[in-house]
Amino acid sequence: MAKIRHPKDFFAGLMFIAFGLGAIIIGSGYPLGAAARMGPGYFPRILGILLLVLGGALSIRGLRLEGAKITLESSRPLIILIGSVVLFAMTVSTLGLVLSSILLIVVSSAASKEFRWKEALVSGVILSALSVAGFIWGLGLQFSVWPTFIGGR
């Protein structure tokens, strides 16, 4: 049995493989189509295959190269990051995409030792604007942009 020399790369590769398999399994329920006329299952399958290849390469790299072990000095950053995503999921329907995105960025930024309010707010505003541009205008998804209590869509 091969020894895992770079645990971070090895387990990141396994995570990519798991997501790739998930995408392929979910995409297999949809018609594939062809390259010229793609069906709804085409993109998830291709993405899943790419994730499998990337994950395999990363896992093999983790077996061949030396690297640092996985350590968890403090669980605080992990709890803050998971909590910020849960907070976003709980508030996006009432606060809208803009305020929930800003809240997500500011709260998740607090997980860093180098947290600064001003930088977190600026990043939140910029990423929130990009989210609106990409998801609402670009893809046409039906999210509330602003809070429902001020007449958000």
N, C-alpha and C positions, 0 to 999 in steps of 0.2 A: 504494500500500500504506500502511496506517495505521501510524503510529509508536506504539510501546509507551511510554507515558509513566509508567506505574506498574507496573513489572515484578512486584512482589509480588502485587498484585491480579490481574494478567493471568494469571500462571502458576498461582496458586491456583485461578482460574476454570477453567483447562485441566485441572487435577488433578480438580476436581469433575466436569467433563464426562467425563473418562476413567472415573472411578468410576461415574458415572451410566450410561454406556454399558455398562460391565461388569455392573452390576446388571440392566440391561434384557436383555442377552444371556443371562446366567445364568438369569434369571427366565422367559425365553421358552420354556425347556424344560419348564416346569411349567404345569398348567392354570390359567387366569386366574380362572374363577368369575365372580361378580357382586358388587356392593357389599353386597348383603344376605347373600350366601353366598360369602365369599371363598375362593378356591383358594390353593394354596401359591405360585403365581406372582404373585398380586395385589400383595402388599406389596413384593417386589423391584422390580416394574415401576413402581409408584407412586413409590417412593423414588428409583428411577433417573430418572424424569421430573422430580421435584423437584430432584435434583442437577444435571440438565442445565439447568434454568431458572436455578438459583442460579449455576451455573458460567458460563452465558452472560451473565448480568447482571454478574457480577464481572469477567469478561474485557472486556466493553464498558466498564465503569467504568475498567479499567486502560488502555484506549485514550484515554479522555476526560480523566481527572484526572492531575495531576502527583503524583509520589510518589518515594520513595527507591528507589535501585537495590538489587538483592540483593547483599549482601556476606557473605563468610564470613571473619570475623576469625581464628577458630581452628576447627580441625576437632575439637577435643577434645569439646565438647558434643554434636556430632552422633554421634561414635563412642560416647560414653557412653550416649546415648539408644538407639541401635540395639543396642548391647551389652546394655542392660538388658532390652530386649524379647526378645532371643535367650536371655538367661539365664533369663527367666521361662518361655519355651517349653521350655527344657531341664530345668527343675526342677519344673514344676507337677505332673508325674505322680508324682514321688517325694516332694517336700516338701509337696504338697497346695496347695490354693488359698490358704489363709490365709497361710502362711509365704512362698510364692512371690510373692503380691501385696505383702506388706510389703517383701520383698527388691527387687521391681521399683520400688516407690516410693522407697525409700531410695537405691538405686543411680542411678535416673534423676534424683533431686533433686541428686545430686552434680555434675550437669552445670552447675548454676547457680553463679554467683560468690557468691551469698548463702546457700549451703548451711549448714544447722544440723541437727545430729543429732537433737535433741529434736523439732523441728518435723517433720522427715522421718519419724521413728518414729510420732508422733501421727497424722500424715496417713496413713501406711501402715496403721496399725491401724484407723482410721475407714474408709478406702476398702476395706480387706480385709473388714470387717464388712458394708459395703454390697454388696460383690461376692457374699459368701455369701448375703445376704438376697435379692439380685436374681436371681442365677444358680441357686443351689441351691434355695432355698425358693420364690421367685417363679416361675421358669421350670421348675424341676424337672430341671435338667441334671445329668448324672451325672459330676461331678468328685469327686476325692478332696479332702475338706475339710482333713484333717490328714495328716501324713506317713505313708507306708505302714509305716515301721518302728515306729510306735507304734499301729498298728491303725486307721489312717485308712480312711474309707469310700471 
